[in-house]
Amino acid sequence: MFKENKLKTILLIIGIIFVAFNLRPSITAVGPIIGDIRADIGISNSVAGLLTTLPLLAFAGLSLFTPKLSARFGNEWTIFIGLILLGIGIVVRPTDAVSLLFIGTFLVGSGIAICNVILPSIVKHKFAAQVGLMTGMYTLAMSGAASIASGISVPIAHDLNFGWQGALLFWGVITIVAIIFWIPQLKPNQNENNKQIVNPTESSVWSSKLAWQVTIFMGLQSFLFYCLVTWLPEILHSDGMSLTLSGWMVSILQIVGLPSTMIAPYLAGRLVNQKPIMIVVGILYLPGFILLLIGGHIWIVVASVVLLGVAQGATIGLSLTFLSLRARNAKQAANLSGMAQSVGYLLAAVGPFVIGFMFDLTRSWNGPIITLLIVCVVMTFFGIKASRNVYV
């Protein structure tokens, strides 16, 4: 019996990690080749920004309803549904037809949104004593895959001559693998084991000041993340860097953040409160944006990317860890996750569009970078507030 339970736990951990592999690449792969997509289809920078913004809108819309799906079908089947939607979106998206491109993009976002909401609840329910460690593990997997996607999009599109369509379609292979590894978790009537998952709109969560602080922190860190992965290649390219190298800079941005993606949640789970971590993150973020504003020399750019990447990795891990640490049980974790990811990603969805629109108006990246720096300061403030050792 012990060996059987141990095997089930190992299979669950492997399944969670492979699901996490799918939570970002289909989005981060867009940034480095967004210029190709824009030129091929003939759309503006602001409309091209919607290719990253639309999944975030799907995150916002689906996050509220996902706990209801979980109550009806169970956590495991709900994850499976999310992976299927993601796979369909990946197949539909690579087309010259603008309507299908955006429909596929919305499906991609919908599938990811469902998995985003349910994973913190599964971690809280199945690994209550190892929340920080498990969150760090799947966040590391998520961020690692995201960084690889940013780096290899241009080589797949240009060097392998697959075009931007092939570069986007490639990530369907990872989704198929995740579906295969998740199948062992599927059993009939699993919804009976998930009765604790209820409507995330219950007043106890939405009237909580702490829940709103967690939500705003998640939204603003996502705002920064998606703006950087979408527009950093264009920012660097406009400063004279090659498109391929600028794409790899986005990859480096995420690679250097991988250790902090794992370490921050682990430390967060062991500390009484997470305020010291947030202060360090703010200290790293600010000079990162200042150096990006200065630009010009390759080493200044590299220093900026490293600072931003380490800070970004920590905030991603912390935002997901807060969903479990600030909740008493899996029910609260699901409710807080639904709220934070709905409102938070709605806030984040504004980012890539606004930054693209600002550049269209001014034809300069200075204003957008200063805007990101201001957002960073506000995010740090709410992160410190969300770090208190209390529950929603």
Secondary structure, 3 states (H helix, E strand, C coil): CHHHHHHHHHHHHHHHHHHHCCCCHHHHCCHHHHHHHHHHHCCCHHHHHHHHHHHHHHHHHHHHHHHHHHHHHCHHHHHHHHHHHHHHHHHHCCCCCHHHHHHHHHHHHHHHHHHHHHHHHHHHHHCHHHHHHHHHHHHHHHHHHHHHHHHHHHHHHHHCCCHHHHHHHCCHHHHHHHHHHHHHHCCCCHHHHHCCCCCCCCHHHHCCHHHHHHHHHHHHHHHHHHHHHHHHHHHHHHCCCCHHHHHHHHHHHHHCCHHHHHHHHHHHHHCCCCHHHHHHHHHHHHHHHHHHHHCCCHHHHHHHHHHHHHHHHHHHHHHHHHHHHCCCCHHHHHHHHHHHHHHHHHHHHHHHHHHHHHHHHHCCCHHHHHHHHHHHHHHHHHHHHHCCCCCC
